Amino acid sequence: MDISTIVDETIEPAELMRFAKVYLDQKTRGSPSAVAVFSYAHALIKSNKDDVKKGIKLLEDLLQRDAEDVSKRDYIYYLAIAHTRLKEYDRALAYIDILLSAESHNRQALELKELITKRMRNHGMLGMAILGGGVAVVGGLVVAAIAASRSK
């Protein structure tokens, strides 16, 4: 499956509801598992704009609370995809650059960065992202979260 297919993939409402049910069932009993939260967030980012925003919030919360570096890579990757879907290319690039700083040869991340850059060019936004201060802010927060988890 090519990267544009992954970024543009949509989810059927019934499938989204299945993930929502698992997440909400666990939430009513206490704190939902990281797997349930990630699965629901992953489903949300394949949905409409408002759901993508909810998915981003869940992934950002997971990024802060989960100590596993392997999981954090997944969260960062899907945050980049979610921001790409919202055409928030500066934030998408910030996340993908963080991932590439840790794994410079990550094929999926390299392909996603190429797609983001191409879409930015198509939307005339490449210059805005270069000048945007949001990249530094988001990048700093994620790097701090990763550094904090490694020092534990």
Secondary structure, DSSP 4 states (H G I P E B T S, - for coil): --HHHHHH----HHHHHHHHHHHHHHHHTSSPPHHHHHHHHHHHTTS-HHHHHHHHHHHHHHHHH---HHHHHHHHHHHHHHHHHTT-HHHHHHHHHHHHHH-TT-HHHHHHHHHHHHHHHHTT-HHHHHH-THHHHHHHHHHHHHHHHHT-
